[in-house]
């Protein structure tokens, strides 16, 4: 994994770790690669846990995706779930 992709992955992981501790209905912190971003997403902890399994699992606000480094695997009006391009699946789910 090139250095830039590794840095983005580390940022995703740091933000995701904070969200995994949430319970009930939670404001999920945007897990985009910008460490200064504190945007929130509203979701249940169960939804977050279900969609965060596996290699994709990074929740970001719409517009916070990095198309050069990430692949959107799910998108709706409230959030997008992204995966690093190096591990992108052959499918995309849209709930629009």
C-alpha positions as a Markdown table, in Angstrom:
| # | Residue | x | y | z |
|---|---|---|---|---|
| 1 | Unk | 0.0 | 0.0 | 0.0 |
| 2 | Unk | 1.6 | 3.4 | -1.0 |
| 3 | Unk | 2.3 | 5.9 | 1.8 |
| 4 | Unk | -0.7 | 8.2 | 0.9 |
| 5 | Unk | -3.2 | 5.3 | 1.0 |
| 6 | Unk | -1.7 | 4.0 | 4.3 |
| 7 | Unk | -2.1 | 7.5 | 5.8 |
| 8 | Unk | -5.7 | 7.7 | 4.7 |
| 9 | Unk | -6.4 | 4.2 | 6.1 |
| 10 | Unk | -4.8 | 5.1 | 9.5 |
| 11 | Unk | -7.0 | 8.2 | 9.7 |
| 12 | Unk | -10.1 | 6.2 | 8.9 |
| 13 | Unk | -9.2 | 3.6 | 11.5 |
| 14 | Unk | -8.6 | 6.3 | 14.2 |
| 15 | Unk | -12.0 | 7.8 | 13.7 |
| 16 | Unk | -13.8 | 4.5 | 13.4 |
| 17 | Unk | -12.4 | 3.4 | 16.7 |
| 18 | Unk | -14.3 | 6.3 | 18.4 |
| 19 | Unk | -17.5 | 5.3 | 16.8 |
| 20 | Unk | -17.4 | 1.6 | 17.7 |
| 21 | Unk | -17.9 | 2.6 | 21.4 |
| 22 | Unk | -21.3 | 4.2 | 20.7 |
| 23 | Unk | -24.5 | 2.5 | 21.8 |
| 24 | Unk | -28.2 | 3.0 | 21.0 |
| 25 | Unk | -29.0 | 5.8 | 18.6 |
| 26 | Unk | -25.8 | 7.6 | 18.1 |
| 27 | Unk | -24.3 | 10.6 | 16.3 |
| 28 | Unk | -21.5 | 8.9 | 14.4 |
| 29 | Unk | -18.4 | 11.0 | 13.7 |
| 30 | Unk | -17.6 | 11.2 | 10.0 |
| 31 | Unk | -14.8 | 8.8 | 9.3 |
| 32 | Unk | -13.3 | 10.7 | 6.4 |
| 33 | Unk | -9.6 | 11.1 | 6.0 |
| 34 | Unk | -9.6 | 14.7 | 7.2 |
| 35 | Unk | -8.7 | 14.6 | 10.9 |
| 36 | Unk | -10.1 | 18.1 | 11.5 |
| 37 | Unk | -13.6 | 17.0 | 10.3 |
| 38 | Unk | -16.1 | 16.6 | 13.2 |
| 39 | Unk | -19.2 | 16.3 | 11.0 |
| 40 | Unk | -21.8 | 13.8 | 12.4 |
| 41 | Unk | -24.1 | 11.2 | 11.0 |
| 42 | Unk | -27.2 | 9.9 | 12.8 |
| 43 | Unk | -27.5 | 6.1 | 12.8 |
| 44 | Unk | -28.3 | 3.3 | 15.2 |
| 45 | Unk | -25.3 | 1.5 | 16.8 |
| 46 | Unk | -26.7 | -1.7 | 15.2 |
| 47 | Unk | -26.7 | -0.2 | 11.7 |
| 48 | Unk | -23.2 | 1.1 | 12.3 |
| 49 | Unk | -22.0 | -2.3 | 13.5 |
| 50 | Unk | -23.7 | -4.2 | 10.6 |
| 51 | Unk | -22.2 | -1.9 | 7.9 |
| 52 | Unk | -18.8 | -1.5 | 9.5 |
| 53 | Unk | -17.8 | -5.2 | 9.2 |
| 54 | Unk | -15.3 | -6.2 | 6.7 |
| 55 | Unk | -12.7 | -4.2 | 4.8 |
| 56 | Unk | -14.9 | -1.3 | 3.7 |
| 57 | Unk | -16.8 | 0.0 | 6.8 |
| 58 | Unk | -15.8 | 3.7 | 6.8 |
| 59 | Unk | -18.8 | 6.0 | 7.2 |
| 60 | Unk | -18.4 | 9.5 | 5.7 |
| 61 | Unk | -20.6 | 12.5 | 5.0 |
| 62 | Unk | -21.7 | 12.8 | 1.4 |
| 63 | Unk | -19.0 | 14.8 | -0.4 |
| 64 | Unk | -16.2 | 13.7 | 2.0 |
| 65 | Unk | -15.2 | 10.8 | -0.2 |
| 66 | Unk | -11.7 | 10.8 | -1.8 |
| 67 | Unk | -12.4 | 9.4 | -5.3 |
| 68 | Unk | -8.7 | 9.0 | -6.1 |
| 69 | Unk | -8.2 | 6.7 | -3.0 |
| 70 | Unk | -11.6 | 5.4 | -2.1 |
| 71 | Unk | -14.5 | 3.5 | -3.6 |
| 72 | Unk | -18.1 | 4.1 | -2.5 |
| 73 | Unk | -19.8 | 0.8 | -1.7 |
| 74 | Unk | -23.0 | 2.3 | -0.3 |
| 75 | Unk | -24.5 | 5.8 | -0.5 |
| 76 | Unk | -27.7 | 7.5 | 0.6 |
| 77 | Unk | -28.7 | 11.1 | 1.5 |
| 78 | Unk | -27.2 | 10.8 | 5.0 |
| 79 | Unk | -23.9 | 9.0 | 4.6 |
| 80 | Unk | -21.6 | 7.0 | 2.3 |
| 81 | Unk | -19.7 | 3.9 | 3.2 |
| 82 | Unk | -16.2 | 3.9 | 1.5 |
| 83 | Unk | -13.5 | 1.4 | 1.0 |
| 84 | Unk | -9.9 | 1.9 | 0.1 |
| 85 | Unk | -9.4 | 1.4 | -3.7 |
| 86 | Unk | -6.8 | -1.3 | -3.0 |
| 87 | Unk | -9.5 | -3.4 | -1.4 |
| 88 | Unk | -12.6 | -2.3 | -3.4 |
| 89 | Unk | -15.2 | -4.9 | -4.2 |
| 90 | Unk | -16.6 | -5.6 | -7.7 |
| 91 | Unk | -20.1 | -4.2 | -6.7 |
| 92 | Unk | -21.6 | -1.0 | -5.4 |
| 93 | Unk | -24.8 | -0.7 | -3.4 |
| 94 | Unk | -26.9 | 2.5 | -3.7 |
| 95 | Unk | -29.9 | 3.2 | -1.5 |
| 96 | Unk | -31.0 | 6.4 | -3.2 |
